[in-house]
Amino acid sequence: MFRISILTLLLLLITAAGLRAQTLWTLQECIDYAVIHSAQMEVQQANNRIQDLNLRDAKFRLAPDLSGYASGGYNFGRTLDPETNTYTNIQYLGSNLDVSGSMPLFAGLSNLNNVRFERYGQLKGRKDSQKLADDTAMEVLQLYYEALYRIDLAAQAKEQAELSEKEVVRMRRQVELGLKAKADIAEAEAKEAADLYYLINCENNCEIARLNLKRKMNFPVDELIEIEAAPEELRQMVGATVRADSLYLVALERLPHSESSALAVKQAKARVAMQKGLLFPSLSLGGDINSRYYNTAVNEQGFIIPFKTQISNNASEYIGLTLRVPLFSGLSRNANVQRAKQNLRIAEANHNDLLQEVYKEVQRAVQDLNASVKAYDQAVKQERARALAFDVNQKKYEEGIISILDLYTSANLLLAAKVETIGNLMKMNAQRRIVAYYEGTPLTTVDLLN
């Protein structure tokens, strides 16, 4: 019985550890969740599906148009006799069958340019989806590291509060032994209260950071989310190996908003060509087959001619060419060409402006990463120096060389140095991930085509 209890306890511990591990969210998991559950992404995907239909319809316009109809009815009262073509009062049953079709031969290549226009629109929609996903990922990235920063601050504050509590207990014992003055207890208790107040603020900011991350992810507000700290990557000076100019050229080839802007220019050019094509005459080939049946049609013996025979005998066929020349509508069509040209100028201007913004964006990312690496190195050195100074001051205080206020000042400086190190570490890791994105590492692993 005892062995069974031990086994059951082990299983429960393993299960609990597994459940706890499942609640830890990595940065990639948070990003992918936010992209999948984004309301804006759902709207963009719906627009992409509409664009797919537009492209399909544009392709269908190149194919022949075929239609048919059949009609039937019972005629009575005064009506036109289909056999004699005179009005009479007979009653008869009649039906008509018709199949017609047409195929465009030439329309100024407007239909082909329309297909190009819609295809560029389809590709642009996919790039816009990727841009929206990347923007969401960037925001989640910043909020994720902000939450990590707040979590580490809360951990530091908790450790500091626990040390202050232990210091108060130690100080009281030393006062009882006559080693310290009662004033030192008051200072220790004041520091303990300040550290507890700082801990409360840090924990509150930590919860706010978690809440902001959950809101961006569209994560259920009433559910708990625990994020996993990413392992610290090797630090290297990006400026020594990657220049902003070379990184800019790489970024231009893969950034979705750069590709989307280039596709917008191509789409505008296709619209200009499409509108110009409408100024030309159009030529189409058409044909029609028509037949009819009436129950008043009889043979020499007085019997109604069979349906199949009438359809065959009454069939009429037509084939011909149709030429349409725009005359009075030419002015409006010419105005449409001018509008399309102006829209092309706007698209080209927006694209050139975007190229400048991308260059500034890449350059700023490289500079921020280099600065954050340097700042982190200096913060680490400062923390080590503050830690050494605190150890020295602690020994001086025990020897009675300095006051307790001097010791607490040194402790606060050490805490501030630790906070500075944590902040620069999170900023450095976030900037490194952004630079990696410009280098070609995707931010999200979600398949946006499905």
N, C-alpha and C positions, 0 to 999 in steps of 0.2 A: 504493500500500500504506500509505503514511504517512497519507493522508487517511482511509482506512478505519479505521485505528487511532484517530485523533482522534475520528472520529464514534462509534466503539464506546465510547470513554472517556466522551464526553459523555452517551451513552445510559445508561451505567452510573451516572454521577453523578446524572442526573435520576431514574432508578429508585430509587437509594438515598435520595435526598431525599424521594421520594414515600412510600417505606416508612417512613422516619422520621416523616414527617408523620402517617401513619396510626396510629402508636403513641401519639400525643399524645391524651390523653383530656380532654375538657372536663368541666366540672362537670355539665352536663345529661346528657352521655353516661354518666357514672358513676352518676348518680341513676337514670336509666332502666334501666341494666343491673342495678342492685341490685334494683329493683322487679320486673323480669321474672324474675330468678333467685332470688327470695325463696321459701324453703320455706313460710314463714307465708302468703305470698300465694297459693301453690298450694292450701293447705288452705282458705283463705277462699274462693277461687274455686270449690272443690269444694262447700263449704257453700252458696254462692250457687246452684249448679246444683241442689242438693237442694231449696232453697227455691223455685226455679222449678217443680220437679215438684210440690211441695206446693200451690202456687197453681193449677196445672193441675188437680190432683185436686179441689181445693175448688170450682172452676168446674164440673167434671163432675158434682158432687153436685147441682147445680141442674137438670141435664138428666134426661130420663126414663131409667129403668133398663130395659133390654130384654135378655132372655136367651132362649135356646132350647136344646133338647136333642133328640137322636134316639137311640133304643135299638133294638136288634134281637137276637134270639137264637133258638136252636133248643131246644125243650122236649121232653123225653122222660121216660118213666116215669110214675109216678102224679103227676098235676098237675091243675090247674083248667082245665076246658074253657072258653075265653072265650066260646063261643057259648051253651052251656047253663048255665054257671056252676055246674057240678057236677064232682066229681072223677072222673077217668077215666085210663086208661092209654094214651091216644093220644099220638102224636108230632106236633108242629106247629111251624111257623115263624111268629114274630110280631115286630112292631115297633111302637114308639110314637113319635109326634112331638108336641112341645109348644113353644109360643112364649108367653112371658109378659112383662109389663112393668108398671111402676108409675111414677107421677110425683108428687112431693111438691107439695101445694097450699099447705099452711101448716104451718110448724114453728117459729112464734115468731120468724121472721126469723133463726134461728140459722145457717142455711146461708149467707145473704147476709152476715151478720156474720163468718162464717168466711172468706168470700172477702176481705172487707176486712182481716181479721187477717193472712191470708197475703200479701196485696198489700203491706201495710205492712212485713211481714217481708222481702219481696223488695227493697223500696226501702231498707230499713235495711241489708240485707246489702251492697248496692252502696255505700252510704255508709261502711260499715265497711271495705270494700275500699279506698276512697279514703283513709280515715283511716290504715289500715295503710301505704298507699303514701306518704302524707305523713310519717308517723313515720319510715319508712325513709329518705325523702329528707332529713329534718332531720338524722338521724344521719350520713348520707353527706356532707351539707353541712359539718357540723362537722369530720368527719375529713378532708375534702378541703382545707379551709383550714388545718387543723392540718398536713397534709402539705406544703402550700405554704409555710407558716411555717418548717417544718423544712428544706425545700429552700433557702429564702432564707438561713436561718442558716448552713447548710453552705457556701453560696456565699460569704457574708461571711467565714466562718472560713477558707475556702481562700484568699481574697484576702489576709486578714490574715497567714496563714502564709507566703504567697509574699513579702509585703512584709518580713516578719521575716527570711526567708532572704536576701533581697537586702541587708537592713540589716547582717547579719552579715558578708557579703562586703565591703560598703563600709567597715564598721568595721575589718576586718582591714587593708585598704589604708591607712586613715588611721593605724592604729597603726604600720604599717611606715614611713609617712612621718613619724612622730613627732608627728602632730597630735592623737592621742587616747591615753589611757592604756590599759594592758592590762586593767585592771579593767572598762573599758567593753565589751571583747569578751565577758567573762564574763557581764555583764548582758544583752548582746544575745543570746548563746547561750541563756541561761536563758529569755528571752522567746520565743525561737524554739521551744524545747522546750514551753513552756506553750501557745503557739499551736497547735503540732502536736497536743498532747494535747486541746485544745479542739476542734480539727478532727475528731479521731477520734470524740469524743463526739457532735459534731453529725451526722456521717455515720451513726453508729449509730442515733441518734434519728430521723434521716431515714428509714432503712430500716424502723424500727419503725413509724413513721407510715404508710409505704406499705403495710406488712403489715396494719395495722389497717384501712386503707381497703379492701384487697383482701378481707379476711375479711368485712367488712360487705357488700361487693358480691357475695360468693360467686364471686369471680374466682379462676381457677386459681393456686394458690400458686407453682407452678413457672414461671409466665410473668411476663415483665417488664411493668410498667405505668408509663408516664410521663404525668404530668398536665400540662395546659396552664394557665398562669396567666391568669386572666380579666383583661381590660383594666380598669384602674382607672376606676371610675365617678366622675361629678362629685359632689363632696361638697356636701351641703346639710343644713341643720338641719331635721330632720323636725318638731320641736316648733313651728317657726315656721309650718308649713303644714298639719300634720295633728295633731289632738288625739287623745288616747287614747279619749275618749268617742265621737267620730265614727268612729274606726277600729273601735271595738268593735261599733257598729251594723252596719258593713259586714261585719265578720268573722262576726257571728251569722248572716247570710243565706247564707254560703257555706262556712263551716267544716264539714267532713263529720261531725265528732263532735258538733257542735251539732245538725245536722240528724238524725243518727242517734238522738240522745237524744230529740228531739221526736217522731220516728217511733215510738220505744219507748213513749212516752206514748199515742199514738194506737192502737198495737197493744194496749196494756193496756186501753184503753177498748173496743175492739172485742171483746176477750175477755170483758169484763164483760157486754156486750150479748149475746154469743153464749151465755154461761152462763144469763143470764136467759131467753133464748128457749127453753131446754130445759125450763123450768118450765111452759110452755104445752102444751096438747094439740096433737097433730100430726094433720093430715088429708092423706091421699094417695089418689090415684086409681089403681086397678089393673085389669088385664085379662089374660085367658088364652085361648088357642086350643089345643085338644088333639084329637088323632086317633090312630087305630091301624089296623093291618093284621094279618090272620091268614090263613094258607093253608088253614085249616079252614072258612073262610066260602065256601060254594058257592051257586050260583043254582039255579033250578028244574031246569035241565038237568044239574046235578051238576058243573058246571065252577066252578073257583075264581074268585071275583069279582076283577076286575083291581085292581091296587094303587091306581091313580088313583081308581077308583070307590069303593073302601073308604075311602080318606082323605077323600073328599068326603062320603060318607054317614055316617061315624062322627065327623065333626068336632063338637066341642062348644065353645061360646064363653061367656066370662064377663066381666063388667065390674061394678065395684063400688067403693064408697068405704070406706076404713078409717080409723077414728078411734082414736087411741091417747092415753090419759090417764095421765100419771104419778101413781101413788098412793103406794105404799110407797117408791119411789125418790126422792120429793120431798125428803126430808131431806138425802140425800147431794147432790142437785143444788143445794139451797139452800146447803149448805156450800161447794160449788164456786163459787157466786156470791160468797160472802163471801171466799173465797181470792182470787178475781179482783179484788175491790175492794181488798184489801190489797196485791196486786201493783201495782195502779194507783197507790196511795199511794206505794209504794216508787219506781215509775218517775217520778212527779212530783217526789218529793224529790230523786232523783238528777239530774233535769233542772235543777232550781233550783240545786243545788250546782254542776253543770257550768257554768251561766251565770256564776256567781261566779268559777269558775276561769278561764273564758275571758276575763273582764274583767281579772283579775290578769295573765293571760298576755299579753294585748295591751298592757296598761299597762307591764309589765316590758320588753316588746320595744321599745316606743317610748323608754322611759327609757334602756335599754341602748344603743340606737342614738345617741341624743343625747349620752350620756356618751362613747361610743366616738369620735364625731366630734370632740368637744372634746379628748379625750385624744390623738387623732391629731394635731390641730393643735398642741397643746403639745409632742408628741414631735418633730414636724418642727422647731419653733422651738428645742427643746433640742439636736437634732442639728446644726442650723446653728451654734448657739453653741459647741458642743463642737468642731466642725470648725474654726471660727475660732480658738478657744483653742489647738487642737493646732498650727495653722499658726504662731501666735505663739510657742508654746513651742519648736517646732522651730527657729525662727530664733534664739531665745534660747539653745538648746542649742549651736547652731553657733557662737554668739558666746561660749560659755563662761559664760553667766550662770546657767544652771540645770544640775542634774545629769541624767544619763541616766535615773535613777529617776523624776525629776519628769516627764521626757518620756514615759516608758512609762506612768506614771500617767495622763497626759493622753490617751495613745493608747487605754488601756483604757476610759476614760470615754467616748471617742468611739465605741468599739465597742459599749459598753453602750447608748448613745443610739441607734445604728443598729438594734440588736436591739429596743429599745423601739418604735421607729418601725414596724418590720416587723410586730411583734406587734399593735400598735394598728390598722395598716392591714388586716390579715387579719380582726381582730375586727369592724372597721367594715363591711367588705364582707359578712361573714357576717350581721351584724345587719341590714344594708340588705336583704339577700335575704329574711330572715325577715319584716321589715315589709312588703315587697312581696307576700309570700304572704298576709298578713292583708288587704292592700288588694285582693286578687283575682287576682294573678299565680300561676298554678299552678306547683307545684314539679316535677311530672313531666309528660311528654308521652305516657305510655303509655296506650293505649286499654284500660281495665280491663273493658269490656263484652264483649270478645272473648277 
